[in-house]
């Protein structure tokens, strides 16, 4: 069964994939014809369109080939005091 989709952003310039709650830094994709789709279950897929760059203030820039599709997700870590997983805060 396929997931229904809700379009979040369609840009030819820049898409913010995730913003840090603590530092204000952001993971950004810049390049021509990028498309970010968000599904009703909260998952996201980015298609790079004409290619581009994935940047963040604290990481090396990644060159992304044209037409690349990849899942966008938030890393989680174990909170042993709460005995539950939580999203990693940037």
C-alpha positions in Angstrom: 0.0 0.0 0.0 1.5 3.4 -1.0 1.7 6.3 1.4 -0.3 9.4 0.7 1.9 12.5 0.3 1.6 16.1 1.4 4.0 18.4 -0.4 6.0 20.5 2.1 8.4 22.5 -0.1 9.4 22.7 -3.8 12.3 25.1 -4.4 14.9 25.8 -7.0 17.1 27.4 -4.5 17.4 26.2 -0.9 15.6 23.8 1.4 16.1 23.7 5.2 16.0 20.0 6.1 16.4 20.4 9.9 17.1 23.3 12.3 18.9 22.9 15.5 16.9 23.7 18.6 20.0 24.6 20.7 22.5 26.2 18.3 20.3 27.5 15.5 22.4 25.7 12.9 20.6 24.0 10.0 21.1 21.2 7.5 20.4 22.8 4.1 20.2 21.6 0.6 20.9 24.1 -2.2 20.7 23.5 -5.9 18.4 23.6 -8.8 15.0 21.9 -8.9 15.1 20.3 -5.4 11.9 18.7 -4.1 11.1 17.8 -0.5 8.1 15.6 0.1 6.5 14.9 3.5 4.3 11.8 3.9 1.4 11.6 6.3 3.4 9.4 8.6 5.9 12.2 9.1 8.7 10.7 6.9 10.4 13.0 4.3 12.1 12.4 1.0 14.4 14.8 -0.8 15.1 14.6 -4.5 18.1 16.7 -5.6 16.8 17.6 -9.1 19.7 19.1 -10.8 22.2 18.2 -8.1 23.5 20.5 -5.4 25.1 20.7 -1.9 24.2 19.6 1.5 25.6 22.0 4.1 25.7 22.5 7.9 27.8 24.9 9.9 29.6 22.0 11.8 30.0 19.5 9.0 31.8 19.2 5.7 29.7 20.1 2.6 28.5 17.1 0.6 28.1 17.3 -3.2 24.8 15.6 -4.2 24.5 14.1 -7.7 21.5 15.1 -9.9 18.4 13.0 -9.4 19.5 11.6 -6.1 16.6 10.7 -3.7 17.1 10.1 0.0 15.2 9.8 3.2 15.4 12.7 5.6 15.3 11.8 9.3 16.2 13.0 12.8 18.8 10.9 14.7 17.7 9.5 18.0 19.6 8.7 21.2 18.8 6.6 24.2 17.8 8.5 27.3 18.7 6.0 30.0 17.1 8.0 32.8 13.8 8.0 31.0 14.3 4.6 29.4 13.2 5.9 26.1 14.6 7.2 22.8 14.6 10.9 22.1 15.5 13.1 19.1 19.1 14.3 19.1 19.2 18.1 19.8 21.6 20.2 17.8 
